[in-house]
């Protein structure tokens, strides 16, 4: 996501001809977009994105369970 934001900023600077970016080649300005595409392709093909989403869901589920146990007066189990 940071590379995408960097690409947008560099493209705006190049288009508006602001600062030293105005003299750079468009290839250098558009490189962050290419890197972003490569990152997303790698993350999707290796399952990284899905794994992170599942870890986040599992953590939220465990926090909900612990909250309910605490409300019932039971102590939540500590992770091993």
C-alpha positions as protocol buffer text, in pm:
chain_id: "A"
residue {
  index: 1
  type: UNK
  ca { x: 0 y: 0 z: 0 }
}
residue {
  index: 2
  type: UNK
  ca { x: 290 y: 233 z: 72 }
}
residue {
  index: 3
  type: UNK
  ca { x: 430 y: 175 z: -276 }
}
residue {
  index: 4
  type: UNK
  ca { x: 95 y: 265 z: -429 }
}
residue {
  index: 5
  type: UNK
  ca { x: 79 y: 590 z: -230 }
}
residue {
  index: 6
  type: UNK
  ca { x: 438 y: 669 z: -330 }
}
residue {
  index: 7
  type: UNK
  ca { x: 349 y: 606 z: -695 }
}
residue {
  index: 8
  type: UNK
  ca { x: 51 y: 841 z: -679 }
}
residue {
  index: 9
  type: UNK
  ca { x: 259 y: 1114 z: -515 }
}
residue {
  index: 10
  type: UNK
  ca { x: 542 y: 1079 z: -767 }
}
residue {
  index: 11
  type: UNK
  ca { x: 297 y: 1079 z: -1059 }
}
residue {
  index: 12
  type: UNK
  ca { x: 134 y: 1397 z: -932 }
}
residue {
  index: 13
  type: UNK
  ca { x: 471 y: 1565 z: -881 }
}
residue {
  index: 14
  type: UNK
  ca { x: 578 y: 1465 z: -1232 }
}
residue {
  index: 15
  type: UNK
  ca { x: 250 y: 1572 z: -1393 }
}
residue {
  index: 16
  type: UNK
  ca { x: 247 y: 1908 z: -1212 }
}
residue {
  index: 17
  type: UNK
  ca { x: 623 y: 1950 z: -1276 }
}
residue {
  index: 18
  type: UNK
  ca { x: 711 y: 2014 z: -912 }
}
residue {
  index: 19
  type: UNK
  ca { x: 1061 y: 1974 z: -772 }
}
residue {
  index: 20
  type: UNK
  ca { x: 1332 y: 1743 z: -901 }
}
residue {
  index: 21
  type: UNK
  ca { x: 1073 y: 1480 z: -998 }
}
residue {
  index: 22
  type: UNK
  ca { x: 983 y: 1697 z: -1300 }
}
residue {
  index: 23
  type: UNK
  ca { x: 1316 y: 1608 z: -1463 }
}
residue {
  index: 24
  type: UNK
  ca { x: 1291 y: 1233 z: -1397 }
}
residue {
  index: 25
  type: UNK
  ca { x: 1196 y: 987 z: -1668 }
}
residue {
  index: 26
  type: UNK
  ca { x: 840 y: 855 z: -1654 }
}
residue {
  index: 27
  type: UNK
  ca { x: 986 y: 505 z: -1612 }
}
residue {
  index: 28
  type: UNK
  ca { x: 1125 y: 601 z: -1270 }
}
residue {
  index: 29
  type: UNK
  ca { x: 801 y: 770 z: -1170 }
}
residue {
  index: 30
  type: UNK
  ca { x: 586 y: 470 z: -1266 }
}
residue {
  index: 31
  type: UNK
  ca { x: 815 y: 206 z: -1111 }
}
residue {
  index: 32
  type: UNK
  ca { x: 627 y: 201 z: -775 }
}
residue {
  index: 33
  type: UNK
  ca { x: 309 y: 101 z: -959 }
}
residue {
  index: 34
  type: UNK
  ca { x: 489 y: -195 z: -1115 }
}
residue {
  index: 35
  type: UNK
  ca { x: 631 y: -297 z: -779 }
}
residue {
  index: 36
  type: UNK
  ca { x: 283 y: -276 z: -628 }
}
residue {
  index: 37
  type: UNK
  ca { x: 145 y: -506 z: -896 }
}
residue {
  index: 38
  type: UNK
  ca { x: 428 y: -754 z: -835 }
}
residue {
  index: 39
  type: UNK
  ca { x: 364 y: -745 z: -457 }
}
residue {
  index: 40
  type: UNK
  ca { x: -9 y: -811 z: -502 }
}
residue {
  index: 41
  type: UNK
  ca { x: 57 y: -1094 z: -746 }
}
residue {
  index: 42
  type: UNK
  ca { x: 305 y: -1255 z: -506 }
}
residue {
  index: 43
  type: UNK
  ca { x: 79 y: -1208 z: -202 }
}
residue {
  index: 44
  type: UNK
  ca { x: -220 y: -1362 z: -380 }
}
residue {
  index: 45
  type: UNK
  ca { x: -30 y: -1652 z: -535 }
}
residue {
  index: 46
  type: UNK
  ca { x: 139 y: -1758 z: -209 }
}
residue {
  index: 47
  type: UNK
  ca { x: -175 y: -1721 z: 4 }
}
residue {
  index: 48
  type: UNK
  ca { x: -21 y: -1445 z: 215 }
}
residue {
  index: 49
  type: UNK
  ca { x: -328 y: -1222 z: 189 }
}
residue {
  index: 50
  type: UNK
  ca { x: -572 y: -1497 z: 283 }
}
residue {
  index: 51
  type: UNK
  ca { x: -353 y: -1619 z: 569 }
}
residue {
  index: 52
  type: UNK
  ca { x: -331 y: -1269 z: 720 }
}
residue {
  index: 53
  type: UNK
  ca { x: -708 y: -1225 z: 691 }
}
residue {
  index: 54
  type: UNK
  ca { x: -768 y: -1558 z: 863 }
}
residue {
  index: 55
  type: UNK
  ca { x: -522 y: -1473 z: 1143 }
}
residue {
  index: 56
  type: UNK
  ca { x: -703 y: -1144 z: 1201 }
}
residue {
  index: 57
  type: UNK
  ca { x: -1041 y: -1321 z: 1211 }
}
residue {
  index: 58
  type: UNK
  ca { x: -910 y: -1584 z: 1454 }
}
residue {
  index: 59
  type: UNK
  ca { x: -767 y: -1316 z: 1681 }
}
residue {
  index: 60
  type: UNK
  ca { x: -1097 y: -1123 z: 1686 }
}
residue {
  index: 61
  type: UNK
  ca { x: -1286 y: -1446 z: 1756 }
}
residue {
  index: 62
  type: UNK
  ca { x: -1056 y: -1531 z: 2048 }
}
residue {
  index: 63
  type: UNK
  ca { x: -1090 y: -1178 z: 2189 }
}
residue {
  index: 64
  type: UNK
  ca { x: -1470 y: -1212 z: 2175 }
}
residue {
  index: 65
  type: UNK
  ca { x: -1457 y: -1548 z: 2352 }
}
residue {
  index: 66
  type: UNK
  ca { x: -1226 y: -1408 z: 2621 }
}
residue {
  index: 67
  type: UNK
  ca { x: -1452 y: -1106 z: 2670 }
}
residue {
  index: 68
  type: UNK
  ca { x: -1759 y: -1326 z: 2718 }
}
residue {
  index: 69
  type: UNK
  ca { x: -1578 y: -1559 z: 2957 }
}
residue {
  index: 70
  type: UNK
  ca { x: -1463 y: -1262 z: 3160 }
}
residue {
  index: 71
  type: UNK
  ca { x: -1821 y: -1130 z: 3171 }
}
residue {
  index: 72
  type: UNK
  ca { x: -1938 y: -1466 z: 3307 }
}
residue {
  index: 73
  type: UNK
  ca { x: -1672 y: -1456 z: 3577 }
}
residue {
  index: 74
  type: UNK
  ca { x: -1443 y: -1714 z: 3422 }
}
residue {
  index: 75
  type: UNK
  ca { x: -1081 y: -1641 z: 3355 }
}
residue {
  index: 76
  type: UNK
  ca { x: -976 y: -1653 z: 2989 }
}
residue {
  index: 77
  type: UNK
  ca { x: -726 y: -1922 z: 2905 }
}
residue {
  index: 78
  type: UNK
  ca { x: -370 y: -1802 z: 2849 }
}
residue {
  index: 79
  type: UNK
  ca { x: -213 y: -1893 z: 2515 }
}
residue {
  index: 80
  type: UNK
  ca { x: 53 y: -2161 z: 2534 }
}
